[in-house]
Amino acid sequence: MATWRGFVTAGLARAGGWFRGTRVGGRFGQPRAGRRRSWPRAGRRLSWPRAGRRLSWQSLARGGALVLAPLLVLAVLMPLGDAGTAAKASPCSKAVGPFTVHGTKVLAKNGSVFVSYGMTVSGLQEGNWTGLIPLDLEKIAVIADDWCANTVRIQVNQDLLLGPSATSFDQEYMAAIESEVSLAESYHLVVVLNDETNFAPLVVRHYQANPTPGTEVFWKDMTRVYGNDPQVIFDLYNEPRTSVPTMPPATLWRLWLNGGYFKHVYYSFGMAELAAYVRYTAGARNLFWIEGPRYSLSFAGMIRYHALIHVSGVVYSIHHAQGNHDVAAWNAAFGYLVEDGIAPVVNGEFTNYEPLPDPKSDLIPGFCWTDAPTAVPQYLQYLARLGIGMSAYQLVPGWLIKSNKHLDEPTSINDKTWSCVPNNEPQPYQSAGTLIMTYFEQHNG
């Protein structure tokens, strides 16, 4: 595996001239006309490893590379404006924890209602994560300023940290997590840490459709580092998937809540015990995002099948809701939790983009709405009315942006040419990026 020495000497260079403090397209030079820019300023809090954390800089240094890497990253991400003055701060709102649940609302430290407006960053879920760290860090900076967000959701691969059997511990990978969290916190972003297992090899993934004992080990380690960090939210398990399309709802909710046999694999516990373990055994004081069954596509049936999670500080996180694109369908899938006064909700992943203009492209359900030109604005209005936050998914070319050279330039929807048919797209590479950026600016500006 590549080391952080390689990240310092090669990864930054591959990112497009970071050692020179500039990036193609102007990201690390002066702001382009019409775009606001806010770089970390003197006095911003940086979250370096504290005494008692499992992570040890001495053991991680490996010839000094680990010590130098964060300093180089922060130096690169703190350019000066004209005449040696710090660039002007972003006018977008930022929230300060700790965050607590009160009915269907989440309150920040000062008692104000906290609604998450953010974006998912997923480089650390990939097998080639060392080469993706520079782009992740750049995305975090852009999300904070150009996308007017208050939250970043960082997907972390449980197996890369601990190994498939959760018996090892990759210090370099933990250092990478810390570097991304530290940078995000320096921008005063709320950080959501998400435990991801979808990218494990198939033979391993077969045994990770629901939380496992390795998931508890993962959160024990995360709690040691971030369990008392008021700016960090724990997203406990990405898209639980002990389900098949024909599964009876009672079985679906039972497996999700309490575990059991699924595809010849026995899961000794479900989301209820995982939440209790992280809260009471590991001792995490963080807000929890909890995703539902069947890839968290719907929370319909949660009350009927007695599947609420009974620990404090829970927000239910919907992903890419399926079905009709109207208020009735959204209420049935997740909105009822707010409308009926049951619990707060966040849209933990939302996107809308045309599939690649290739007949062989996969059309992922929920990722392209045929009626997006009218339905996406209505959906955003619906979220705003109920006070439901959103983590957009994600800054990838062809999804919400045009290219990695211009992370602050979203793609848009043309209502005359929008198409979800891969081999019939009059104007390919459209997305809801502009609508999402505008929505964040209107509600978090």
Stockholm file with secondary structure:
# STOCKHOLM 1.0

chainA/1-445         MATWRGFVTAGLARAGGWFRGTRVGGRFGQPRAGRRRSWPRAGRRLSWPRAGRRLSWQSLARGGALVLAPLLVLAVLMPLGDAGTAAKASPCSKAVGPFTVHGTKVLAKNGSVFVSYGMTVSGLQEGNWTGLIPLDLEKIAVIADDWCANTVRIQVNQDLLLGPSATSFDQEYMAAIESEVSLAESYHLVVVLNDETNFAPLVVRHYQANPTPGTEVFWKDMTRVYGNDPQVIFDLYNEPRTSVPTMPPATLWRLWLNGGYFKHVYYSFGMAELAAYVRYTAGARNLFWIEGPRYSLSFAGMIRYHALIHVSGVVYSIHHAQGNHDVAAWNAAFGYLVEDGIAPVVNGEFTNYEPLPDPKSDLIPGFCWTDAPTAVPQYLQYLARLGIGMSAYQLVPGWLIKSNKHLDEPTSINDKTWSCVPNNEPQPYQSAGTLIMTYFEQHNG
#=GR chainA/1-445 SS CCCHHHIIIIIHHHTTSGGGTCCTTSTTSSCCTTCCCCCCCTTCCCCCCCTTCSCCHHHHCTTTHHHHHHHHHHHHTCCBCGGGCBCCCCCSCCCCSCCEEETTEEECTTSCBCCCEEEEECGGGSTTHHHHHHHHHHHHHHHHHTTCCSEEEEEEEHHHHHTTTTCCCCHHHHHHHHHHHHHHHHTTCEEEEEEECTTSCHHHHTTCSSCCHHHHHHHHHHHHHHTTCTTEEEECCSCCCCCCTTCCHHHHHHHHHHCEEETTEEESCCHHHHHHIIIIISCCCSCEEEECHHHHTCCTTTTTTTCCCCSSSEEEEEESCCSCSSHHHHIIIIIHHHHTTSCCEEEEEECCBCCCSSTTCCCCTTTSCTTHHHHHHHHHHHHHHHTCEEEECCCCBTTTBSCTTCTTCBCCCCTTTCCCCTTCCSSCSCBSHHHHHHHHHHHHC
#=GC SS_cons         CCCHHHIIIIIHHHTTSGGGTCCTTSTTSSCCTTCCCCCCCTTCCCCCCCTTCSCCHHHHCTTTHHHHHHHHHHHHTCCBCGGGCBCCCCCSCCCCSCCEEETTEEECTTSCBCCCEEEEECGGGSTTHHHHHHHHHHHHHHHHHTTCCSEEEEEEEHHHHHTTTTCCCCHHHHHHHHHHHHHHHHTTCEEEEEEECTTSCHHHHTTCSSCCHHHHHHHHHHHHHHTTCTTEEEECCSCCCCCCTTCCHHHHHHHHHHCEEETTEEESCCHHHHHHIIIIISCCCSCEEEECHHHHTCCTTTTTTTCCCCSSSEEEEEESCCSCSSHHHHIIIIIHHHHTTSCCEEEEEECCBCCCSSTTCCCCTTTSCTTHHHHHHHHHHHHHHHTCEEEECCCCBTTTBSCTTCTTCBCCCCTTTCCCCTTCCSSCSCBSHHHHHHHHHHHHC
//
